[in-house]
Amino acid sequence: MPYFNDEQEVYRYLGQLFLDLLADEELAPQFRTANTVVQYRYHKPDSQITVKLLEDEEGQVDLGQTLLEPEVIMTMDADTAHRFWLGKVNVTMALARGQIKAKGPVAKILKLVPLVKPVFPRYQGPARGGRAPRSGRGLAVLGRPATAWTPAPDERATAGSR
């Protein structure tokens, strides 16, 4: 049985994790040293999260469609992402088995891997009971800044035409 029922749950849990990361005064600067834009493309359910981690800019998280141009693209099942953030996925093995596919500069991809370990205890996915998203800086839904995460399925069809 999959961990996520639909893309909105992916955004609620994984999107919130990235939002929390960008709001963290200690972790956010460390992640921005990656100096890249990473897009996580998930399947089962289909969804995507794009995270701007640039050294001299404020971080940004886009849920769904985005105007950001990703430099690194990580593709996997949403369940694999869930298990990864629980600390249960060996990235090297998952890449070798094709469970995670990475596209982009290898150096930037490798720079991200050691940064994530301190984030594992913060992940509040469905298996840990999760929590409702809270407002904060850096979150954007469908490419536009927001003060809080809110699902907007009726806007998904028109977001690309703005």
BELLIN-V65009 format. One record per helix or strand of 3 or more residues. SS is the DSSP state (alpha for helix, beta for strand). FROM is the first residue (numbers start at 0). TO is the last residue. If there is no record, write none. Layout:
ss = (SS | SS)
from = (FROM | FROM)
to = (TO | TO)
This chain:
ss = (alpha | alpha | beta | beta | beta | beta | alpha | alpha | beta | alpha | alpha | alpha | beta | alpha | alpha)
from = (6 | 26 | 35 | 46 | 59 | 71 | 77 | 90 | 99 | 105 | 116 | 125 | 138 | 152 | 158)
to = (22 | 31 | 42 | 52 | 62 | 76 | 84 | 96 | 102 | 112 | 121 | 127 | 140 | 154 | 160)
